[in-house]
Amino acid sequence: MEQPTPTPAEPAHRTAPADPRLDLVAGTLDLHHGRMRFVHPRDPTALLYEEDVARDQAYPPYWAELWPSGIELAHAVSEHDWTGVRAVELGCGLGLPAVAAALAGAQVLATDRSADALTFAAVNAEQNGTSIDTAVCSWDVPDALVAHGPFGLVLASDVLYGQRNVDEMHALLPRLVGAGAQVWITDPQRPLTGEFLTAAARWASVQSAPTRLPTVWLHRLTPTG
């Protein structure tokens, strides 16, 4: 199967500025309800904070990458009508799933540990004639986020890449959802995904399905009650 990629991808700026966050690439993504426009940093590795190696090792600037799982989650979300649903994206990065949900009618809160990520998510929403709310959020200190809930739709893409993330997801997700809610997580079969899904058996329903990419799966969790 040919991998679906955003096309075209063209430089948003011809001359690279001193700030790598402003050296942008523009692209488009075909969704069920039309074409999404977005921008992202040309070179995510240039965003490393050289003066704070410990910070980079603990929380690399993954938000600036255009991840296949984010693309597939945005595409899957766009297939449905989310009018009036309150949605949140966890670790939103560039915010493509959040924007897709907003375009499908949801009231969306995009969250990330990085304030830069939230800026890009908001800009990408604006480029598509919609808007999202944003909030800086650390999953280990989630009380402020929980206070915004409950949500009818919780979105996350490629977040199961470390034991810390898996543990924090297990603790956080039940606190975000209400009755009839759904949690959608796309994942490229990370080594810890099986552990996460096994522990998620306490949810009322856990369904996994392939996406357009053979390496990326969509996991849907429904809470009890």
C-alpha positions, 0 to 999 in steps of 0.5 A: 500500500502506498503511504499517504503523505501530505502533498504538496510540501513547499517551503513557506519561507525561501530564506531560512531565518535565524529562529528554526521555529520560523523556518517553515514548510507548508503542506496539505492533507486530504481529509474526508471533508476536504483538504487541510492546510498546515505548516511545520518546522523544516528541521525539528532537530534544529529546535533542540535546546543546546543549553539544556541537554537534560531537557532535550533528553527528557522531552525531545521536541517531538511535537515538530515532527509530522508523524504518520500516526497524527496524519492517520488519526486526523483522517479517521476523525474526519470521517465522522460528524462531531458536531457539539462534541467536546474533544481534547487532544493530548500531546497535540504537536502540530494539532492535525487531529485537533483541527480535523475534529474542529472542522467536523464540528467538535469544540476542541481543546488542544494540549501539549507540554510545549507552548510552541506546539500549541502555537502551531496547532492554533495557526494550523486551525486558523489556516483552515477557517476554524479555531481551537482552544489550547492549554499547556499540560503535563500529564503528571500534573493534570488537575487543570486539564481534568477541570476542563472535562469531561470530554466526549472525545479524547485524541492522542497519536503515537504517545505510547513510546515510553513507560512513563507515557504509558503509566501516565495515560492509564492514570489520566484517561479515566479522569477525562471521559464522561458517559458515552465518551470515546478515546481514540489513540493511533499508534505505530505498534510501539513495543509498549502498546501491547502492555497498554492494551492489556491494562486497558481491558478494564475499559468497557470496550477496546477495539483496534483496527488498521488504518491506511498504513499497515504500520499504524493502528487505531485503538478505540476505548469506551469507558464503563458506565 
